[in-house]
Amino acid sequence: MTAEERDEDQLRKLSMLAEPMRMRILRLLAANGSLRAKDILEEFSVTQPTLSHHMNILIDADLVRAQKDGRCIWYSINDPTVRSLADMLGELTDGSLAVSVTSEPSKTKKKAPSAAQKKASKAKPALKVDPSVPKPKTVVEVPDIEELKKKKDKKKKNDKKKKDKEKDKKKKK
């Protein structure tokens, strides 16, 4: 695995921790060692499917281990993975990263971008795939608010006209 692939993998794992619920799950596992889903569920006010969703994401990111024992699944923190993330973050502050910075600009000439490269740079960037957000099963169409307001106003006017006509009829009698 190249350094770039390793960095991308670690950043993907960090992005899984950006969800507060998952961070709270990891803290709970760190404090208690191994826990069953039932034990974890008692600590949160979420449904079992929601907890299962978060646990699967943590397992897929290799941040949590799941060990089956009969009908129970015991969850625990995957220490090597979490330590590698902590080490990577520690590198940012301990000065162990050596980056060479030159004061002179590079003297090599850059090639002019080709027409295909220019076209590709103008294209919309691809959407980032985030496995932590479930994809909707059906598309829900959102009504146009302005159109709804117009219909409501029109109905009010019609109702008012009807009331006025009824008052006029009563006055004539």
C-alpha positions in Angstrom: 0.0 0.0 0.0 1.5 3.3 -1.0 1.6 6.3 1.3 -1.2 8.0 -0.6 -3.4 5.0 -0.4 -2.7 4.7 3.3 -3.6 8.4 3.8 -6.8 8.0 1.9 -7.7 4.9 3.9 -7.0 6.7 7.2 -9.0 9.8 6.1 -11.9 7.6 5.2 -11.8 6.0 8.7 -11.6 9.5 10.2 -14.7 10.6 8.3 -16.6 7.7 9.8 -15.8 9.2 13.2 -17.3 12.5 12.2 -20.7 11.2 13.3 -21.2 12.0 17.0 -23.1 8.7 17.6 -20.2 6.6 16.3 -17.7 8.6 18.4 -19.9 8.0 21.5 -20.0 4.2 20.6 -16.2 4.1 20.4 -15.8 5.9 23.7 -18.2 3.5 25.3 -16.3 0.5 23.9 -13.0 2.0 25.0 -14.3 2.4 28.6 -15.9 -1.0 28.9 -13.9 -3.3 26.6 -16.2 -5.8 24.8 -20.0 -5.1 24.8 -23.0 -6.7 23.2 -25.3 -4.7 21.0 -27.9 -5.0 23.7 -25.6 -3.4 26.2 -24.6 -0.6 23.8 -28.3 0.0 23.0 -29.1 0.6 26.7 -26.8 3.6 26.7 -28.4 5.4 23.7 -31.9 6.5 22.8 -31.9 5.0 19.3 -33.6 2.0 17.8 -31.8 -1.3 17.2 -31.7 -0.8 13.4 -30.1 2.6 13.8 -27.4 1.1 16.2 -26.9 -1.7 13.7 -26.3 0.8 10.9 -23.7 2.6 12.9 -22.0 -0.6 14.0 -21.8 -1.9 10.5 -20.1 1.3 9.3 -17.6 1.1 12.2 -16.9 -2.6 11.3 -16.5 -1.8 7.6 -14.1 1.0 8.5 -12.2 -1.6 10.6 -12.5 0.6 13.7 -14.6 -2.0 15.6 -14.2 -5.8 15.8 -17.3 -8.1 16.0 -16.8 -11.5 17.5 -19.7 -14.0 17.4 -20.3 -16.1 20.6 -23.3 -18.3 20.1 -26.2 -16.0 19.4 -24.5 -12.9 20.8 -22.1 -10.6 19.0 -19.4 -8.9 21.1 -18.1 -5.6 19.9 -14.7 -4.2 20.8 -12.3 -1.5 19.5 -9.8 -2.6 16.9 -6.7 -1.4 18.7 -4.2 -1.5 15.8 -6.5 0.6 13.5 -7.3 3.2 16.2 -3.6 3.4 17.2 -2.5 4.0 13.6 -5.1 6.8 13.3 -3.8 8.3 16.6 -0.2 8.0 15.3 -1.1 9.7 12.0 -2.7 12.6 13.9 0.2 12.7 16.3 2.6 13.2 13.4 0.9 16.5 12.7 2.0 18.0 16.0 5.2 16.3 17.0 7.3 17.7 14.2 8.2 14.3 12.8 7.0 15.2 9.3 9.8 16.4 7.2 8.6 18.5 4.3 11.1 20.2 2.1 10.1 23.8 1.2 12.1 25.6 -1.4 12.2 29.4 -1.4 12.8 29.5 -5.2 10.1 28.6 -7.6 10.6 25.6 -9.7 12.5 26.3 -12.9 10.8 23.5 -14.9 8.3 24.6 -17.4 4.8 23.3 -17.0 3.1 21.9 -20.1 0.0 23.7 -21.3 -3.1 21.7 -20.6 -4.6 19.8 -23.5 -8.1 20.6 -24.8 -9.4 17.4 -23.1 -7.8 18.4 -19.8 -9.4 21.9 -20.0 -12.8 20.3 -20.8 -12.4 17.9 -17.9 -11.5 20.7 -15.5 -14.7 22.6 -16.4 -16.9 19.6 -15.9 -18.8 19.3 -12.6 -16.8 17.3 -10.0 -18.1 13.8 -9.3 -20.2 13.4 -6.1 -18.3 12.0 -3.2 -19.6 8.7 -2.1 -20.3 8.6 1.6 -21.2 5.2 2.9 -22.4 6.7 6.2 -25.4 8.2 4.6 -28.0 5.6 3.5 -29.4 6.1 0.0 -33.1 6.7 -0.1 -35.2 3.8 -1.5 -37.7 6.0 -3.2 -37.6 9.5 -4.5 -39.9 12.0 -2.8 -41.0 14.9 -4.8 -41.1 18.2 -2.9 -44.0 20.4 -3.7 -43.4 24.0 -4.9 -44.0 26.3 -2.0 -44.9 29.3 -4.1 -47.5 27.3 -6.0 -49.0 26.0 -2.7 -49.2 29.6 -1.4 -51.0 30.7 -4.6 -53.6 27.9 -4.3 -54.2 28.8 -0.7 -54.6 32.5 -1.4 -57.0 31.6 -4.3 -59.1 29.4 -2.0 -59.3 32.2 0.6 -60.5 34.6 -2.0 -63.1 32.2 -3.3 -64.3 31.5 0.3 -64.5 35.2 1.0 -66.6 35.7 -2.2 -69.0 33.0 -1.2 -69.4 34.5 2.3 -70.0 37.9 0.8 -72.7 36.5 -1.5 -74.4 34.7 1.4 -74.4 38.0 3.4 -75.9 39.9 0.4 -78.7 37.3 0.1 -79.5 37.5 3.8 -79.6 41.3 3.6 -82.0 41.2 0.6 -84.4 38.9 2.4 
